[in-house]
Amino acid sequence: MDSGVWAAPGRVNLIGEHTDYNDGFVLPFALPLRAYVTASVLDSPQWMVSSREEPGDATLTAAELVPGGVEGWARYPAGVVWALRETGYDVPGARLDIHSEVPVGAGLSSSHALECAVLTALCDLGGLDLPLEERPHLVQRAENDFVGAPTGIMDQTASLRCRAGHALFLDCRSMATEHIPFDLAAVDLAILVIDTKAPHRHTDGEYGVRRRTCEEAARILGVPALRDVTVAGLDAALGRLPDEVSRRRVRHVVTENQRVLDTVALLRAGRYGEIGPLLTASHVSMRDDYEITVPEVDTAVSAALDAGAYGARMTGGGFGGCVLALIDAPAAEKVGTAVASAFAEAGFTAPAAFPAVPSGGATRLS
């Protein structure tokens, strides 16, 4: 195979925020918005990357493929090539022309969509024997060690492994997955995603600070990760922590893991409309205990609930990005208008809203 077109989706996380790097549970689904890579093999060991959305084409050689050696958007595809080579794969030289529909900075995992599309293309072009279940770890390595963003394992797994019409229940310790039916249209419900336009960045320090706080709390509690603290044992665990900030962070992670399990149980039973309160409780926990929301997302959640949403929450790493709301399908315009009006009254940049249909993972298109 010498050329082709590949695509990988962005994602929204239905519930389970900041649980992935705590060995916990998450429940994302893939978006119909995708990153596309038109790729062709080159005869020489170099990687020519270009983007329809980002300026600055780059030609990368093996010597440049070191952490810190590539700047700007090109470090994402470069990180994938680096991680493949570091893992021992013979990566073919390639031209990679990239186009993405996933909004950048919205918390919809645009960088992972790009990386997963590039990885899928390079594996196919080079005939690389990299099992699907191992690919998320390789993308995580590219993101953590090459790009320098301390992300967990959820986003890559969702982009690579999601299935249309389903949410992906992922145990981030064992990497066991289960495709949970999530056909909202069949019950006349919908997930409305509201892009607040408040910039979302994983690489500014707050994400890393929270991760380190969780790791230190797990050390103090004598457990491998906060996933091992149960709701029943939460009060006792909180009493052993030295400060209020650590207690709030741990309370969020432990209760959020339980909310994921409760949501999965409801979806398995087909009780889709009943997950709304869990979504809203997740947002309250992110706002009050994990302290990762901003006024735009809090306003969007409140306005959506006031307009009749069954539940609403911020999705993604925080400090901006998107909100999702569980609504009656015919109410999409009403809820979107209500949020836009609340933003105008608050003096915020106008948001954008779109229905999110659970979609499939990375694939070759041609």
Secondary structure by P-SEA (a helix, b strand, c coil): ccccccbbbbbbcccccccccccbbbbbbbcccccccbbbbbcccbbbbbbccccccccccccccccccccccaaaaaaaaaaaaaacccccbbbbbbbbccccccccaaaaaaaaaaaaaaaaaacccccccaaaaaaaaaacccccccccccaaaaaccccccbbbbcccccccccccccccccccbbbbbbcccccccccccaaaaaaaaaaaaaaaacccccccccccaaaaaaaacccaaaaaaaaaaaaaaaaaaaaaaaaaacccccaaaaaaaaaaaaacccccccaaaaaaaaaaaaacccccccccccccccccccccccaaaaaaaaaaaaaaaacccbbbbbbbcccccccccc
